[in-house]
Amino acid sequence: MTAVTATKFFFISLLSTIGSGAKSFSTLITFDVDGTLVSSSPGWEKGAHGRSFVHAVDTVLCGKSGTASPSRTIPDILEKHEFHGSTDGLILLRLAQKTLGTSFTSSDASTKVDEMMKEMFDFVSSCDDSEVARGIAPLPGVLQTLKTLASEHYNKGGEKVACGLVTGNVEGIARRKMKALGILDTGALTPLSEPQGGKEWEGVEDIRFLGGFGSDFCSGDIINEERNYLDRGEQLAICVQRCLDLSVGRNLKRVIHVGDAPADILAAKAYVDHPTKPPGVCVSVVGVATGSYLVQELKELCGEFRHGIWEPVILEEGRGVGDEQEFLKACGLM
């Protein structure tokens, strides 16, 4: 969806969650995927998700047909900073720019983002779980930590914890990845009985979970590098709104975003002043050092700690979601 129509999601999500067995959540934890829950090894770009980008651009913008695997990959076409920590929509537009050259127009390509995302999902849907999981795997300890979050200890009384994804991935593709990697089976991701934003992804209707995704918002702006985190900030805002719509009594007190990249830190920080953030909700980020960014780099982006408003925590080098005790303490759950 484009920035012009994104606000519809706040109203559509309310309608789609009425009568869905609402609970009362006091804390929302949102997870980035790559580098946070999942490690990427050499060959990730040849997995189903990685290949789907070039396939979508070739099919929708270049008129190529068929489901044959593209010969080019993202790293063949884009510089690392053009895709690492970005969102699927912005990556598609950057690929389109490089592929089409002088015939590329941002306005024309932006109108095709939803179509390209659908083509990406269709491509991934044609792949089995082994292809979806190719080149990626849960980081050590992550599955156990998520199982702990799903346990009764964190889901009783009035202090229930909701968990979702805030990721640049297309929602339907994120569902397939979480299933293929065993993350869905931990039970940590808050399930939904109705599709988010009124949009369903055919073939994965039975594995809906809470989140804000790359398919929910794309500014279409590939000139302003700040959009890498501002788009993600909008996806966070969408996820929070969906959590509120699920929750009886609007008891949400804390939003904690977990990520490994500068875009994660800055997206959470931007959400502090987002017009849709409920008054009194404390925003935190738990920066994990399991991706490709240095601890000091993440700490410098956090800015000033503001009690009850903005409470960033950066874990030590090499520490992340899989370090259960440290991670839960950083989330204020111990």
DOVO-31883 format. One line per field, with one value per residue (C-alpha): residue number from 1; residue in one letter; x, y, z. Coordinates in pm, 1 decimal, padded with zeros to 6 digits, always signed. Layout:
<sites>
nuti (NUM	...)
pado (a	...)
east (X	...)
north (Y	...)
up (Z	...)
</sites>
This chain:
<sites>
nuti (1	2	3	4	5	6	7	8	9	10	11	12	13	14	15	16	17	18	19	20	21	22	23	24	25	26	27	28	29	30	31	32	33	34	35	36	37	38	39	40	41	42	43	44	45	46	47	48	49	50	51	52	53	54	55	56	57	58	59	60	61	62	63	64	65	66	67	68	69	70	71	72	73	74	75	76	77	78	79	80	81	82	83	84	85	86	87	88	89	90	91	92	93	94	95	96	97	98	99	100	101	102	103	104	105	106	107	108	109	110	111	112	113	114	115	116	117	118	119	120	121	122	123	124	125	126	127	128	129	130	131	132	133	134	135	136	137	138	139	140	141	142	143	144	145	146	147	148	149	150	151	152	153	154	155	156	157	158	159	160	161	162	163	164	165	166	167	168	169	170	171	172	173	174	175	176	177	178	179	180	181	182	183	184	185	186	187	188	189	190	191	192	193	194	195	196	197	198	199	200	201	202	203	204	205	206	207	208	209	210	211	212	213	214	215	216	217	218	219	220	221	222	223	224	225	226	227	228	229	230	231	232	233	234	235	236	237	238	239	240	241	242	243	244	245	246	247	248	249	250	251	252	253	254	255	256	257	258	259	260	261	262	263	264	265	266	267	268	269	270	271	272	273	274	275	276	277	278	279	280	281	282	283	284	285	286	287	288	289	290	291	292	293	294	295	296	297	298	299	300	301	302	303	304	305	306	307	308	309	310	311	312	313	314	315	316	317	318	319	320	321	322	323	324	325	326	327	328	329	330	331	332	333	334)
pado (m	t	a	v	t	a	t	k	f	f	f	i	s	l	l	s	t	i	g	s	g	a	k	s	f	s	t	l	i	t	f	d	v	d	g	t	l	v	s	s	s	p	g	w	e	k	g	a	h	g	r	s	f	v	h	a	v	d	t	v	l	c	g	k	s	g	t	a	s	p	s	r	t	i	p	d	i	l	e	k	h	e	f	h	g	s	t	d	g	l	i	l	l	r	l	a	q	k	t	l	g	t	s	f	t	s	s	d	a	s	t	k	v	d	e	m	m	k	e	m	f	d	f	v	s	s	c	d	d	s	e	v	a	r	g	i	a	p	l	p	g	v	l	q	t	l	k	t	l	a	s	e	h	y	n	k	g	g	e	k	v	a	c	g	l	v	t	g	n	v	e	g	i	a	r	r	k	m	k	a	l	g	i	l	d	t	g	a	l	t	p	l	s	e	p	q	g	g	k	e	w	e	g	v	e	d	i	r	f	l	g	g	f	g	s	d	f	c	s	g	d	i	i	n	e	e	r	n	y	l	d	r	g	e	q	l	a	i	c	v	q	r	c	l	d	l	s	v	g	r	n	l	k	r	v	i	h	v	g	d	a	p	a	d	i	l	a	a	k	a	y	v	d	h	p	t	k	p	p	g	v	c	v	s	v	v	g	v	a	t	g	s	y	l	v	q	e	l	k	e	l	c	g	e	f	r	h	g	i	w	e	p	v	i	l	e	e	g	r	g	v	g	d	e	q	e	f	l	k	a	c	g	l	m)
east (+00000.0	+00115.5	+00147.5	-00165.6	-00390.9	-00206.0	-00435.6	-00721.7	-00554.6	-00622.7	-00997.1	-01009.6	-00807.4	-01059.3	-01344.5	-01149.5	-01067.3	-01406.9	-01531.7	-01195.8	-01154.1	-00986.9	-00751.2	-00599.5	-00234.7	-00012.9	+00306.7	+00364.6	+00696.8	+00761.9	+01045.4	+01246.3	+01330.8	+01668.9	+01961.5	+01722.1	+01534.3	+01703.0	+02059.9	+02143.7	+02422.1	+02583.1	+02318.4	+02024.7	+01981.0	+01914.8	+01638.4	+01273.9	+01237.9	+01568.0	+01484.6	+01130.6	+01242.4	+01407.5	+01131.2	+00866.2	+01045.8	+01110.0	+00748.5	+00557.8	+00780.8	+00977.9	+00703.1	+00892.3	+00672.5	+00721.9	+00840.9	+01199.0	+01450.5	+01609.0	+01976.8	+02058.2	+02036.6	+01994.5	+02368.3	+02443.0	+02234.8	+02229.1	+02490.4	+02455.3	+02329.4	+02050.7	+01887.7	+02023.7	+01779.4	+01537.4	+01180.4	+01060.0	+00879.4	+01180.1	+01407.5	+01169.9	+01180.8	+01560.9	+01582.4	+01339.8	+01554.3	+01869.6	+01692.7	+01503.9	+01774.5	+01670.3	+01318.5	+01254.1	+01009.0	+00947.7	+00581.7	+00502.4	+00692.6	+00530.0	+00185.7	+00305.7	+00442.8	+00134.9	+00132.8	+00503.0	+00451.9	+00171.6	+00405.4	+00673.4	+00424.5	+00304.8	+00667.0	+00735.9	+00406.2	+00531.5	+00832.6	+00841.8	+00956.9	+01315.0	+01342.2	+01182.5	+01435.1	+01736.0	+02024.0	+01841.2	+01795.9	+01676.8	+01958.5	+02082.6	+01847.4	+01574.9	+01320.2	+01354.3	+01318.7	+01004.9	+00862.2	+00921.8	+00736.6	+00449.3	+00432.1	+00155.5	+00386.5	+00364.6	+00002.7	-00206.7	-00391.2	-00387.3	-00023.1	-00037.5	+00240.7	+00152.8	+00420.9	+00428.5	+00659.6	+00753.3	+00941.2	+00989.8	+00883.2	+00563.2	+00316.1	+00239.5	+00611.1	+00677.5	+00412.7	+00584.2	+00924.8	+00801.8	+00639.5	+00939.3	+01182.1	+00975.4	+00922.3	+00547.2	+00544.9	+00679.0	+00336.5	+00488.9	+00340.9	-00007.2	-00254.0	-00537.5	-00872.6	-00921.6	-00688.2	-00508.7	-00610.1	-00879.3	-00621.6	-00577.1	-00285.2	-00414.6	-00277.4	-00157.5	-00491.5	-00438.8	-00117.1	-00216.0	-00033.4	+00003.8	+00237.7	+00314.5	+00466.7	+00631.6	+00307.1	+00119.1	+00311.3	+00556.9	+00632.7	+00775.0	+01058.3	+01398.2	+01577.0	+01546.4	+01754.6	+01562.7	+01266.6	+01445.9	+01353.4	+01054.4	+00869.8	+00951.2	+00821.0	+00488.2	+00482.5	+00541.1	+00253.5	+00025.3	+00122.1	+00056.5	-00285.3	-00371.1	-00266.5	-00486.4	-00778.7	-00726.1	-00699.2	-00994.7	-00978.1	-00687.0	-00444.2	-00129.6	+00153.6	+00469.4	+00577.2	+00914.9	+01067.6	+01352.4	+01601.2	+01962.2	+01986.2	+02005.8	+01667.2	+01515.1	+01652.2	+01546.4	+01202.1	+01121.3	+01258.6	+01043.1	+00735.1	+00769.8	+00630.0	+00397.9	+00050.7	-00120.7	+00079.6	-00156.0	-00082.4	+00106.7	+00252.0	+00625.7	+00830.5	+01145.4	+01387.1	+01604.1	+01896.9	+02051.4	+02409.5	+02344.7	+02339.8	+02611.7	+02611.8	+02834.3	+02699.2	+02850.4	+02685.0	+02344.9	+02401.6	+02491.1	+02158.8	+01949.0	+01978.5	+01869.4	+01690.5	+01352.0	+01192.7	+00845.3	+00868.4	+01172.2	+01371.6	+01630.0	+01844.7	+02134.6	+02262.5	+02632.2	+02827.4	+02699.2	+02397.2	+02044.1	+01700.0	+01857.9	+02022.6	+01699.3	+01774.0	+01945.7	+01680.1	+01384.0	+01554.6	+01607.1	+01233.0	+01151.3	+01000.9	+01227.3)
north (+00000.0	+00355.7	+00642.2	+00802.8	+00514.1	+00390.8	+00564.7	+00341.4	+00058.3	+00215.7	+00200.3	-00124.9	-00305.0	-00199.1	-00351.4	-00668.3	-00741.6	-00681.4	-01009.3	-01184.5	-01289.5	-00977.4	-00988.9	-00723.3	-00654.5	-00432.7	-00482.9	-00515.4	-00654.9	-00618.2	-00800.6	-00723.8	-01044.7	-01051.3	-01016.0	-01018.3	-01347.6	-01493.6	-01511.5	-01477.6	-01694.5	-01686.4	-01787.4	-01602.1	-01407.6	-01735.4	-01836.0	-01787.0	-01437.7	-01313.4	-01432.8	-01297.7	-00932.9	-00959.0	-01190.2	-00931.1	-00643.1	-00851.6	-00970.9	-00653.2	-00380.0	-00557.0	-00778.6	-01103.8	-01405.2	-01743.0	-01859.9	-01947.0	-01841.7	-01503.1	-01522.9	-01198.0	-01149.0	-00843.7	-00812.3	-00826.1	-00513.9	-00306.3	-00183.2	-00325.7	+00002.5	+00006.2	-00310.7	-00391.9	-00273.2	-00143.1	-00249.4	-00472.7	-00184.9	+00044.9	-00240.2	-00314.0	+00049.4	+00063.1	-00256.6	-00106.5	+00205.5	+00004.0	-00235.9	+00019.5	+00286.8	+00602.9	+00471.5	+00452.3	+00701.0	+00687.3	+00786.5	+00513.0	+00244.7	+00343.2	+00269.1	-00086.6	-00160.4	-00350.6	-00554.5	-00633.7	-00739.0	-00970.8	-01116.2	-01166.2	-01351.2	-01568.6	-01659.0	-01756.9	-01947.3	-02172.0	-02273.3	-02539.3	-02470.3	-02578.6	-02313.5	-02051.7	-02134.4	-02146.6	-01932.7	-01828.4	-01989.5	-01894.0	-01742.6	-01959.4	-01957.3	-01756.8	-02038.7	-02109.7	-01742.6	-01715.7	-02027.6	-01864.0	-01551.2	-01771.8	-01943.8	-01893.1	-01681.2	-01395.2	-01447.2	-01438.4	-01176.7	-00817.7	-00812.3	-01008.5	-00967.2	-00941.6	-01023.9	-00937.8	-00860.9	-00516.4	-00592.8	-00466.5	-00809.6	-00855.1	-00999.3	-01320.8	-01388.4	-01318.8	-01579.7	-01838.8	-01762.4	-01789.3	-02124.5	-02263.5	-02167.3	-02304.3	-01959.5	-01983.8	-02309.9	-02137.0	-01980.0	-01641.0	-01445.4	-01325.8	-01507.6	-01334.0	-01472.4	-01210.2	-01069.4	-00745.2	-00437.2	-00628.9	-00801.2	-01177.3	-01377.3	-01683.2	-02012.4	-01885.7	-01786.1	-02028.7	-01866.9	-01505.9	-01319.1	-00964.3	-00729.2	-00428.4	-00520.2	-00385.4	-00451.5	-00223.7	+00093.7	+00214.0	+00583.4	+00522.9	+00765.9	+00618.4	+00955.0	+01039.6	+00781.2	+00861.5	+00674.6	+00346.5	+00407.0	+00638.4	+00374.8	+00121.2	+00367.5	+00373.2	-00006.1	+00005.3	+00251.3	+00018.8	-00278.4	-00083.9	+00023.4	-00335.9	-00445.1	-00176.1	-00293.2	-00647.3	-00539.9	-00496.5	-00182.4	-00018.2	-00108.6	-00094.4	+00061.1	-00025.8	-00076.2	-00245.6	-00279.8	-00527.5	-00495.9	-00510.1	-00222.9	+00157.5	+00168.6	-00020.7	+00222.1	+00527.6	+00387.0	+00326.3	+00669.1	+00833.9	+00655.6	+00841.0	+01151.2	+00972.3	+01131.3	+00795.5	+00695.2	+00669.5	+00911.9	+00753.5	+00463.3	+00425.3	+00340.9	+00134.6	-00027.9	-00328.4	-00313.5	-00655.4	-00709.5	-01017.6	-00848.2	-00662.6	-00338.7	-00240.2	-00183.5	+00164.5	+00260.5	+00160.9	+00335.4	+00664.3	+00665.2	+00624.5	+00979.8	+01082.3	+00837.8	+00986.1	+00793.6	+00667.3	+00815.0	+00678.7	+00400.6	+00249.0	-00051.1	-00182.6	-00530.1	-00605.4	-00732.6	-01067.4	-01064.0	-01085.5	-01243.1	-01585.6	-01476.6	-01532.1	-01387.7	-01075.1	-01017.4	-01055.0	-00824.3	-00563.4	-00587.3	-00529.9	-00875.8	-01003.0)
up (+00000.0	-00064.1	+00184.1	+00041.9	+00145.0	+00455.0	+00702.7	+00591.0	+00778.7	+01116.8	+01051.5	+00855.6	+01124.8	+01388.1	+01191.5	+01115.0	+01477.7	+01637.9	+01776.7	+01731.4	+02095.0	+02228.5	+02526.7	+02747.6	+02664.3	+02878.6	+02674.8	+02302.1	+02180.3	+01808.2	+01637.0	+01328.9	+01141.1	+00964.5	+01204.4	+01502.1	+01495.9	+01191.1	+01064.2	+00698.4	+00561.4	+00216.5	-00032.6	+00128.3	-00193.4	-00376.0	-00137.1	-00226.2	-00076.6	-00219.3	-00570.8	-00559.4	-00585.3	-00926.8	-01045.8	-00952.1	-01122.9	-01435.5	-01451.9	-01369.0	-01512.5	-01784.2	-01922.6	-01873.0	-01802.0	-01641.3	-01299.8	-01389.1	-01128.9	-01213.3	-01305.4	-01121.0	-00745.7	-00523.9	-00441.7	-00815.1	-00870.4	-00550.7	-00306.2	+00045.3	+00191.6	-00068.2	+00063.9	+00409.7	+00676.4	+00412.9	+00332.1	+00050.2	-00120.7	-00128.6	-00239.6	-00527.8	-00639.8	-00621.2	-00824.8	-01075.8	-01105.1	-01171.5	-01408.8	-01618.4	-01623.2	-01804.2	-01866.0	-01490.1	-01341.9	-00969.2	-00996.7	-01250.2	-01059.4	-00729.3	-00870.5	-00938.1	-00587.7	-00470.4	-00792.0	-00753.7	-00390.7	-00500.4	-00763.5	-00496.0	-00277.1	-00566.5	-00642.6	-00281.0	-00266.5	-00544.8	-00332.0	-00060.4	+00295.6	+00224.5	-00046.8	+00176.6	+00451.8	+00219.6	+00347.3	+00666.1	+01008.1	+01358.1	+01560.7	+01849.0	+02145.9	+01972.2	+01958.3	+02330.9	+02425.1	+02213.5	+02376.6	+02715.1	+02601.0	+02489.4	+02827.9	+03079.1	+03296.2	+03045.9	+02948.6	+03262.9	+03464.4	+03343.0	+03233.0	+02912.4	+02655.2	+02286.2	+02030.8	+01663.6	+01375.4	+01247.8	+00932.3	+00581.0	+00452.0	+00255.7	+00507.4	+00319.5	+00276.8	+00645.4	+00730.5	+00510.7	+00660.4	+01019.2	+00939.0	+00750.1	+01027.5	+01316.2	+01471.3	+01426.8	+01622.9	+01936.5	+01987.9	+02071.3	+01781.0	+01877.4	+01649.2	+01466.2	+01358.9	+01087.3	+00819.6	+00903.1	+00709.5	+00526.7	+00303.6	+00290.8	+00152.1	-00028.0	+00096.5	+00436.0	+00587.5	+00874.7	+00999.1	+01063.0	+01338.4	+01464.6	+01282.2	+01068.8	+00733.7	+00422.2	+00236.4	+00477.3	+00398.4	+00136.3	+00090.0	-00257.8	-00179.7	-00271.3	-00275.8	+00092.8	+00282.9	+00601.9	+00453.5	+00540.8	+00904.1	+00860.7	+00656.1	+00926.8	+01185.4	+01002.5	+01004.9	+01382.3	+01422.4	+01225.0	+01442.4	+01764.2	+01638.3	+01554.9	+01902.8	+02055.3	+01845.8	+01977.8	+02339.2	+02572.7	+02783.8	+02603.9	+02884.2	+02671.8	+02871.8	+02679.6	+02321.4	+02282.6	+01937.8	+01897.4	+01613.2	+01504.2	+01257.0	+01278.4	+01103.1	+01396.5	+01654.6	+01456.5	+01369.5	+01736.4	+01827.5	+01559.9	+01693.8	+02025.1	+01851.5	+01609.7	+01600.0	+01657.0	+01965.0	+02262.9	+02548.3	+02835.9	+02637.7	+02695.8	+02385.4	+02414.3	+02176.6	+02254.3	+02018.0	+01963.9	+01854.0	+01642.3	+01303.5	+01116.0	+01316.7	+01608.3	+01958.6	+01974.8	+01646.8	+01781.7	+02115.9	+01947.6	+01764.0	+02080.2	+02207.2	+02554.8	+02785.7	+02890.3	+03173.2	+03085.0	+02736.1	+02552.8	+02718.6	+02481.6	+02576.5	+02368.2	+02452.0	+02462.2	+02160.6	+02038.2	+02268.5	+02138.3	+02164.0	+02210.4	+02536.4	+02724.9	+03068.1	+02937.2	+02674.2	+02910.5	+03161.5	+02886.0	+02812.4	+03180.0	+03210.0	+03489.3)
</sites>
